[in-house]
Amino acid sequence: MFVVNLYELINKELIWGHINARNYRDTIFEKWDKSLDDILVLDFEKIKMIDFSAASDLICIPISRIQTELKGKHIIIKNAKNEVRENINVALDRQELCCMNLLNEKDYEMLGKCSDGLKEILDVLYEKKKADSRVLADTLYTTVQVVNNRTTTLARLGLIKRKTEDAPTGGKQYVYESII
């Protein structure tokens, strides 16, 4: 994991404005790219406020890019307090995106637009760390088709890892892993 403490990077308690956030994002991405890590953690500890445009530039645009040119990359938020969460949540929700906010070592919440079905799969993967569609379907008392639809969405958003492995019956299957 590549962790960026935004307070240390910015040296301010407020993240304000489109242009500032774009510059911070470019700096973060340049450092993240050099690190070769696939998970970026944006640590909001000591950040007291982020406005809507900064939240959109700093979080929504990178998550959108994960769906296209940054496949296999993941972004997590950490330590986002109420005032920070509010604008991040609105920005993500308006763009129909979602992101994890790590509250502590054991708990997380979802920000943005995340259905209960997606959250259920995230919770199971968080507990099990790794599972295939059949295990997820059996655990959630649903069908493999429902699980496949939801895991495709989660993988596209960069909220889980999806890998191909040999199936016990022969052939290939997807296996899903938690990113936290």
C-alpha positions as CSV (number, residue, x, y, z in Angstrom):
1,M,0.0,0.0,0.0
2,F,1.2,3.5,-0.9
3,V,0.0,5.8,1.9
4,V,-0.2,9.6,1.4
5,N,-0.8,11.7,4.4
6,L,-2.6,14.7,2.8
7,Y,-1.8,17.0,5.8
8,E,1.9,16.4,5.4
9,L,1.7,16.8,1.6
10,I,-0.4,20.0,1.6
11,N,0.7,21.4,5.0
12,K,-2.9,22.8,5.5
13,E,-6.0,21.6,7.3
14,L,-8.2,22.6,4.4
15,I,-8.3,21.3,0.8
16,W,-9.9,23.9,-1.3
17,G,-10.5,24.4,-5.0
18,H,-10.4,22.6,-8.3
19,I,-6.9,23.8,-9.4
20,N,-5.2,23.1,-6.0
21,A,-6.7,19.6,-5.8
22,R,-5.7,18.9,-9.4
23,N,-2.1,19.8,-8.6
24,Y,-2.2,17.7,-5.4
25,R,-3.6,14.8,-7.4
26,D,-0.9,15.1,-10.0
27,T,1.8,15.1,-7.4
28,I,0.2,12.1,-5.6
29,F,-0.1,10.1,-8.8
30,E,3.5,10.8,-9.9
31,K,4.7,9.4,-6.5
32,W,2.3,6.5,-6.6
33,D,3.3,5.5,-10.1
34,K,7.0,5.4,-9.0
35,S,6.1,3.3,-5.9
36,L,4.8,0.4,-8.0
37,D,2.1,-0.3,-5.3
38,D,-1.4,-1.1,-6.6
39,I,-3.2,0.4,-3.6
40,L,-3.3,4.1,-2.8
41,V,-4.4,5.2,0.6
42,L,-5.3,8.8,1.0
43,D,-5.0,9.6,4.7
44,F,-7.2,12.6,5.8
45,E,-5.9,12.7,9.4
46,K,-5.7,16.3,10.5
47,I,-7.7,17.5,7.4
48,K,-10.7,19.5,8.7
49,M,-12.4,20.3,5.5
50,I,-12.4,19.5,1.8
51,D,-14.8,21.3,-0.6
52,F,-16.9,19.6,-3.3
53,S,-14.7,20.5,-6.2
54,A,-11.5,19.4,-4.5
55,A,-13.2,16.1,-3.5
56,S,-14.2,15.5,-7.1
57,D,-10.8,16.2,-8.4
58,L,-8.8,14.4,-5.7
59,I,-11.1,11.3,-5.4
60,C,-13.7,10.9,-8.1
61,I,-11.5,11.5,-11.1
62,P,-8.9,8.9,-9.9
63,I,-11.6,6.4,-9.2
64,S,-13.1,7.0,-12.7
65,R,-9.6,6.5,-14.2
66,I,-9.4,3.1,-12.4
67,Q,-12.2,1.9,-14.7
68,T,-10.2,2.7,-17.8
69,E,-6.5,3.3,-17.8
70,L,-5.7,2.4,-14.2
71,K,-7.2,-1.1,-14.1
72,G,-5.8,-3.2,-11.3
73,K,-5.2,-0.1,-9.1
74,H,-7.2,0.7,-6.0
75,I,-7.9,3.8,-3.9
76,I,-8.9,3.8,-0.2
77,I,-9.6,6.8,2.0
78,K,-8.5,6.7,5.6
79,N,-9.4,8.9,8.7
80,A,-12.0,11.1,6.9
81,K,-13.9,12.9,9.6
82,N,-17.5,14.2,9.3
83,E,-16.9,17.5,7.5
84,V,-14.5,15.7,5.1
85,R,-16.8,12.7,4.6
86,E,-19.8,14.9,3.7
87,N,-18.3,16.5,0.6
88,I,-16.5,13.4,-0.5
89,N,-19.8,11.4,-0.1
90,V,-21.7,14.0,-2.2
91,A,-19.1,14.1,-4.9
92,L,-18.9,10.3,-5.2
93,D,-22.7,9.9,-5.0
94,R,-23.3,12.5,-7.9
95,Q,-20.9,10.6,-10.1
96,E,-22.4,7.2,-9.0
97,L,-19.0,6.0,-7.6
98,C,-18.1,4.7,-4.2
99,C,-15.0,4.4,-2.0
100,M,-13.9,2.8,1.3
101,N,-13.2,5.0,4.3
102,L,-11.1,3.1,6.8
103,L,-12.2,4.1,10.3
104,N,-9.6,2.1,12.2
105,E,-7.8,-1.2,11.9
106,K,-11.0,-3.3,12.0
107,D,-13.8,-1.1,10.6
108,Y,-14.6,0.7,7.3
109,E,-17.6,2.4,5.8
110,M,-18.6,3.1,2.3
111,L,-18.8,6.6,0.9
112,G,-20.8,7.5,-2.2
113,K,-23.3,5.3,-4.0
114,C,-22.9,1.7,-2.8
115,S,-25.9,-0.7,-2.7
116,D,-26.5,-3.1,0.2
117,G,-25.7,-6.0,-2.1
118,L,-22.2,-4.6,-3.0
119,K,-21.5,-3.9,0.7
120,E,-22.5,-7.5,1.6
121,I,-19.9,-8.9,-0.7
122,L,-17.3,-6.5,0.6
123,D,-18.1,-7.5,4.1
124,V,-17.7,-11.2,3.3
125,L,-14.4,-10.6,1.4
126,Y,-13.2,-8.5,4.3
127,E,-13.8,-11.4,6.7
128,K,-12.6,-14.2,4.4
129,K,-9.9,-12.2,2.5
130,K,-10.4,-14.4,-0.6
131,A,-13.3,-16.3,-2.1
132,D,-14.7,-17.5,-5.5
133,S,-18.3,-16.8,-6.8
134,R,-19.6,-20.1,-5.4
135,V,-18.4,-19.4,-1.9
136,L,-19.8,-15.9,-2.0
137,A,-23.1,-17.1,-3.3
138,D,-23.4,-19.8,-0.7
139,T,-22.4,-17.4,2.1
140,L,-24.9,-14.8,1.0
141,Y,-27.7,-17.2,0.1
142,T,-27.9,-16.0,-3.4
143,T,-27.1,-17.1,-6.9
144,V,-23.7,-17.2,-8.6
145,Q,-25.1,-14.9,-11.4
146,V,-26.0,-12.2,-8.8
147,V,-22.6,-12.5,-7.2
148,N,-20.9,-12.3,-10.6
149,N,-22.8,-9.1,-11.5
150,R,-21.9,-7.5,-8.1
151,T,-18.2,-8.6,-8.2
152,T,-17.8,-7.2,-11.7
153,T,-19.0,-3.8,-10.4
154,L,-16.8,-4.0,-7.4
155,A,-13.7,-4.9,-9.5
156,R,-14.5,-2.2,-12.0
157,L,-14.6,0.4,-9.2
158,G,-11.3,-0.9,-7.8
159,L,-12.9,-2.0,-4.5
160,I,-11.8,-5.7,-4.8
161,K,-9.1,-7.6,-6.6
162,R,-10.1,-10.2,-9.2
163,K,-7.7,-12.9,-10.3
164,T,-8.0,-15.9,-12.5
165,E,-7.1,-19.3,-11.0
166,D,-7.5,-22.9,-11.9
167,A,-10.9,-24.3,-10.9
168,P,-11.1,-27.5,-8.9
169,T,-13.2,-29.1,-11.7
170,G,-10.7,-28.0,-14.4
171,G,-10.8,-24.8,-16.4
172,K,-10.5,-21.3,-15.0
173,Q,-12.5,-19.3,-12.5
174,Y,-12.3,-15.8,-10.9
175,V,-11.2,-15.5,-7.3
176,Y,-11.9,-12.3,-5.5
177,E,-9.7,-10.7,-2.8
178,S,-10.3,-7.9,-0.3
179,I,-8.0,-4.9,-0.8
180,I,-8.0,-4.2,3.0
